[in-house]
Amino acid sequence: MFAKEDAFAKIARLKKERNAVILAHYYQEPDIQDVADFLGDSLALSQEAAKTKADVILFAGVHFMAETAKILNPTKTVLIPDLAAGCSLADSCPAPLFREFKAQHPDHVVVSYINCSAAVKAESDYICTSSNAVRIVNSIAKDKKILFAPDKNLGRHVMKQTGRDMLLWQGSCIVHETFSLKKLTLLKMEHPDAVVIAHPECEEPLLAEASFIGSTTALLNYAIKSEAEKFIVLTEAGIIHQMNKSAPEKTFIPAPPNANCACNECPYMRLNTLEKMIQALETMSPRLDLPENLRLRALVPMQRMLELSN
């Protein structure tokens, strides 16, 4: 174990030696957020991964995010601190089952949320994030049928925003489905001056309670710019670190889960640690690689997303 300051210094030295960049998601623990070169949501991280000049990308996030970086940067070495850092949403859409489902609906355009495996991306026509899902769907001709995967809650929200009737894969995120409507109602009674903000991966009854719905970055920006001084935050609690840093005069309350646990923290995101990041840079492993034919197939819908997001 390293002292925090020693760990930061060691990471800085190893980054320089390896010509490495650290990309981290907002759902990482605060220390990892603070040591990252670039912090963002899935869209911003994809854009940053696509343009980095570093030789090595250390991705402090989950497996599908590191895969995305490799899809966009085949010549870069992509490291992930812990290969076990998966994603419940990606796991809810196994590629073999998705291929069968897609084959049953050959007349549908496939839009897949970025929270899926490279194999599912390769079966898709477009990739989207929560930041740009509405824009991506709106770009598709009105006479086209759409299959949206894997998140049913985001899909349902996009349907409301676009007026499109989409066929939804029934996947979900364990973190965003754990929030309790009953506990949220009690929390609102306790803090009547608080504004509820929510990520669209939350279930519909919870989204109905929100004054603002948006991606992780959109939630952060809204909280910073809003005149309100208190917020109840319906997404993974890691984002509150950045909210507190960006608007220290405001109060941010994490929405409570059903159980009496820290279930509003993603267990996969929290597998990453400073110590594992140091080890990854020292040993240049675990390394994320993809078969080239799979990477090329997954690249096509990713490029479509990035072009539509510029």
ABEGO torsion letter per residue (X at the ends): XBBAAAAAAAAAAAAAAAGBBBBBBAABBAAAAAABABBBBAAAAAAAAAABABABBBBBBBAAAAAAAAAABAABBBBBABAABBBAAAAABBAAAAAAAAAABAABBBBBBABBBAAAAAABABBBBAAAAAAAAAABBAABBBBBOABAAAAAAAAAAAGBBBBBBBBBBAAAAABBAAAAAAAAAABAABBBBBBAABBAAAAAABABBBBAAAAAAAAAABABABBBBBBBAAAAAAAAAABAABBBBBBBBABBBAAABBAAAAABBAAAAAAAAAAGOBBBBBBAAAAAAAAAAAAAAAAAAX
